[in-house]
Amino acid sequence: MIRILTLCSLFSLSFTNIIAQQSSASQQVSTFIIEAPQLQTSKKIWMYLPENYAKSKKKFSVIYMHDAQNLFDATTSYSGEWNIDEKLDSLKAQVIVVGIEHGNEKRIDELTPFKNEKYGGGQANSYLEFIVNTLKPEIDKTYRTKTRKKNTIIMGSSLGGLTSFYATLKYPEVFGKAGVFSPAFWINRKEIFALAEKNKRQKTKYYFLCGDKEGNDDSMVTDLNKMEHLINSKRCSCLHLNEKKIVKDGQHNEKLWRDGFVKAVSWLGY
């Protein structure tokens, strides 16, 4: 069961207290808390609903996004929000966005599929099990959603980009489209490439984005090009299921991902 909290009001929940701050999020955004037994914690979820949701009876595609603190609200973002709500409002986009807050000090655990010898992590399976088996069923029950994989998109940046890509390999029957921004393939490079190589029937629609100035070397661009080539080797390029954008002078930050969001979601479709 979920409880809704609009960002325009103050509510007290029996299991936690949430205080609304002076928010930059639009009225289309609300939050709720849901138990995440797979992670042995609870998760704060941010919901964006289209402007016409309340007056409509139609069903909507859903975008699942990581690092919700950075998506809608400048007061909670680490280094600038993505302005997801304003951008979708301006497009009059007929899509729901479900933003999942990262686990702060547990972020690297939740958003890495495999353990890294230096940095640890490796709990993305539990995180994705939460999304697929707990969160998505609750969203589909509570809201008017289109539930087919072609209407279910997963999107994120950095570690969130890595996990979004991994999600399409682990749950191809759930996620039919993915926005993969600046994916941190490097942290699980050997394992993620080996897994992609084993994937015999690749049907996911991908939008890849990165900048050419994301680090001290060109490993981000190299990895992205290599992964795109690997995916294309599994299917005919005539299907046009990949789009890749490498931004000149683009750096590893919220600005790159904010500026790339509209083109990504427009190309992926909903």
C-alpha positions as a printed Julia matrix, in Angstrom:
270×3 Matrix{Float64}:
  0.0     0.0     0.0
  1.29    3.48   -0.8
  0.51    6.87    0.7
  0.67   10.0    -1.44
  2.33   13.26   -0.37
  1.97   16.32   -2.6
  4.97   18.61   -2.57
  2.69   21.6    -2.01
  1.53   20.47    1.43
  2.77   19.09    4.74
  1.74   15.58    5.7
  2.78   13.3     8.53
  2.88    9.58    7.81
  2.57    7.02   10.6
  5.88    5.35    9.71
  7.96    8.42    8.91
  7.77   12.19    8.89
  8.32   14.03    5.62
  8.55   17.81    5.59
  7.85   19.56    2.33
 10.45   22.2     1.54
 10.23   25.23   -0.69
 10.12   23.1    -3.79
 10.79   23.83   -7.44
  8.69   20.82   -8.48
  5.47   21.42  -10.36
  1.97   20.57   -9.12
  2.14   17.47  -11.29
  4.63   15.92   -8.84
  3.86   14.01   -5.65
  5.76   11.58   -3.44
  5.04    8.48   -1.44
  6.84    5.94    0.71
  6.77    2.25   -0.1
  8.34   -0.7     1.67
 11.19   -2.36   -0.25
 11.57   -5.81    1.33
 14.16   -6.86   -1.24
 16.4    -4.07    0.09
 15.27   -4.33    3.71
 14.32   -0.67    3.75
 11.63    1.72    2.57
 11.9     3.91   -0.52
 10.68    7.4    -1.28
  9.15    7.53   -4.74
  8.49   10.68   -6.79
  5.55   10.6    -9.22
  4.99   12.84  -12.22
  1.51   12.71  -13.75
  0.56   14.45  -17.02
 -1.45   17.65  -16.65
 -4.57   16.02  -18.03
 -4.33   12.86  -15.91
 -7.14   13.71  -13.48
 -9.55   14.71  -16.26
 -8.72   11.78  -18.48
 -9.67    8.12  -18.48
 -6.85    7.05  -20.78
 -3.88    4.92  -19.81
 -0.28    6.12  -19.93
  3.17    4.7   -20.57
  5.59    4.78  -17.63
  9.22    5.85  -17.33
 11.1     4.45  -14.32
 14.05    6.66  -13.36
 16.79    6.39  -10.74
 18.23    9.1    -8.46
 14.86   10.81   -8.0
 16.41   13.47   -5.77
 17.91   15.03   -8.91
 14.93   14.83  -11.27
 12.29   17.36  -10.19
 13.43   19.58   -7.35
 16.41   21.92   -6.97
 16.18   21.72   -3.16
 16.93   17.99   -3.14
 19.3    17.74   -6.09
 23.01   17.17   -5.72
 24.19   19.6    -8.38
 21.14   20.85  -10.26
 17.87   19.17  -11.18
 16.91   17.65  -14.54
 13.67   19.72  -14.71
 11.79   16.6   -15.79
  8.38   17.97  -14.82
  8.79   21.32  -16.58
 10.16   19.65  -19.71
  7.33   17.13  -19.9
  4.74   19.83  -19.16
  6.08   21.9   -22.06
  5.82   18.86  -24.35
  2.35   18.02  -23.05
  3.82   14.56  -22.82
  1.34   11.77  -22.2
  3.58    9.77  -19.9
  3.95    8.99  -16.19
  7.38    9.18  -14.54
  8.26    7.13  -11.47
 11.43    8.4    -9.81
 13.13    6.16   -7.24
 15.32    7.85   -4.65
 18.8     6.41   -4.34
 19.91    4.98   -1.01
 22.49    7.69   -0.23
 25.47    5.76    1.17
 23.94    2.58   -0.33
 23.69    4.05   -3.84
 26.73    2.22   -5.15
 25.32   -1.05   -3.79
 21.9    -0.58   -5.37
 23.11    0.62   -8.75
 25.89   -1.87   -9.53
 25.01   -5.33  -10.88
 28.32   -6.91   -9.87
 30.72   -6.34   -6.99
 33.74   -4.24   -7.84
 37.0    -5.25   -6.16
 37.81   -1.67   -5.13
 34.39   -0.05   -4.65
 32.2    -2.95   -3.58
 28.54   -2.84   -4.55
 26.75   -5.54   -6.49
 23.16   -5.36   -5.17
 21.38   -4.21   -8.33
 19.58   -7.54   -8.58
 17.76   -6.81   -5.32
 17.09   -3.23   -6.39
 15.61   -4.33   -9.72
 13.58   -7.06   -8.01
 12.07   -4.3    -5.9
 11.15   -2.29   -9.0
  9.76   -5.24  -10.95
  8.05   -7.24   -8.19
  6.99   -4.6    -5.67
  6.98   -1.09   -7.11
  5.69   -1.7   -10.65
  2.73   -3.86   -9.54
  1.73   -1.13   -7.05
  2.04    1.59   -9.69
  0.0    -0.44  -12.17
 -2.67   -1.05   -9.53
 -2.87    2.55   -8.34
 -2.53    4.47  -11.6
 -3.87    4.08  -15.13
 -0.84    2.61  -16.84
 -0.01    0.79  -20.04
  1.76   -2.29  -18.74
  3.31   -3.82  -21.87
  7.08   -3.71  -22.27
  6.86   -1.33  -25.22
  5.23    1.15  -22.82
  7.69    0.59  -19.96
 10.9     2.62  -20.11
 13.84    2.66  -17.71
 16.26    5.56  -17.64
 19.21    6.81  -15.63
 22.68    8.33  -15.68
 26.13    7.2   -14.56
 25.53    4.21  -12.23
 21.87    4.66  -13.1
 22.78    4.34  -16.77
 24.65    1.12  -16.05
 21.73   -0.32  -14.1
 19.17    0.78  -16.7
 21.11   -1.13  -19.34
 21.49   -4.13  -17.05
 17.74   -4.08  -16.36
 17.02   -4.61  -20.05
 19.24   -7.69  -20.07
 17.81   -9.14  -16.87
 14.15   -8.24  -17.51
 13.69   -7.95  -21.3
 10.06   -8.94  -20.86
  9.44   -5.91  -18.6
 11.54   -3.05  -20.03
 11.21   -2.55  -23.77
 13.02    0.79  -23.94
 15.91    2.41  -22.08
 17.59    5.79  -21.82
 21.22    5.03  -20.99
 23.06    8.23  -20.08
 26.82    8.24  -19.36
 26.71    4.59  -18.23
 29.39    3.64  -15.72
 30.27    0.46  -17.6
 33.82    0.79  -16.27
 32.89   -0.34  -12.75
 31.59   -3.71  -14.04
 33.15   -3.65  -17.5
 34.15   -7.31  -17.79
 30.87   -8.66  -16.45
 28.46   -6.34  -18.27
 30.11   -6.89  -21.65
 30.16  -10.65  -21.1
 26.46  -10.59  -20.22
 25.61   -8.49  -23.28
 27.61  -10.9   -25.44
 25.53  -13.85  -24.17
 22.27  -12.09  -25.01
 21.21  -13.82  -28.22
 17.97  -11.97  -28.98
 18.31   -8.24  -28.41
 15.07   -6.36  -29.07
 15.29   -3.41  -26.66
 15.13    0.14  -28.0
 18.05    2.21  -26.64
 18.95    5.88  -26.52
 22.63    6.24  -25.58
 24.09    9.57  -24.45
 27.48   10.66  -23.19
 29.89   13.57  -23.42
 33.39   13.48  -24.86
 34.85   15.21  -21.81
 33.52   12.99  -19.02
 36.86   12.01  -17.56
 40.6    12.13  -17.94
 40.49    9.7   -20.85
 38.06    8.64  -23.57
 36.92    5.44  -21.86
 33.29    6.6   -21.64
 33.03    7.12  -25.39
 35.05    3.98  -26.11
 32.84    1.82  -23.9
 29.65    3.28  -25.33
 30.79    2.74  -28.92
 31.87   -0.8   -28.11
 28.56   -1.63  -26.45
 26.55   -0.18  -29.31
 28.58   -2.24  -31.78
 28.01   -5.36  -29.69
 24.26   -4.78  -29.57
 24.12   -4.12  -33.3
 25.89   -7.42  -33.93
 22.89   -9.15  -32.35
 20.28   -7.65  -34.67
 19.79   -5.94  -37.99
 20.65   -2.24  -37.99
 17.71   -1.8   -40.34
 15.43   -2.01  -37.29
 16.74    1.39  -36.1
 16.48    0.41  -32.43
 19.55    2.36  -31.29
 20.23    6.08  -31.16
 23.54    7.43  -29.87
 24.48   11.0   -29.05
 28.03   11.97  -28.07
 28.0    15.6   -26.97
 31.04   17.69  -27.83
 32.64   19.07  -24.63
 29.91   17.3   -22.62
 30.89   16.56  -19.03
 29.68   14.03  -16.46
 27.04   16.18  -14.8
 23.34   16.96  -14.45
 23.5    19.6   -17.18
 24.47   17.03  -19.8
 21.63   14.72  -18.77
 19.09   17.51  -18.34
 19.85   18.89  -21.79
 19.62   15.43  -23.35
 16.39   14.29  -21.72
 13.84   15.71  -24.18
 15.54   14.29  -27.27
 15.92   10.92  -25.57
 12.32   10.56  -24.44
 11.02   11.9   -27.74
 13.09    9.43  -29.75
 12.24    6.45  -27.52
  8.56    7.29  -27.74
  5.81    6.56  -25.26
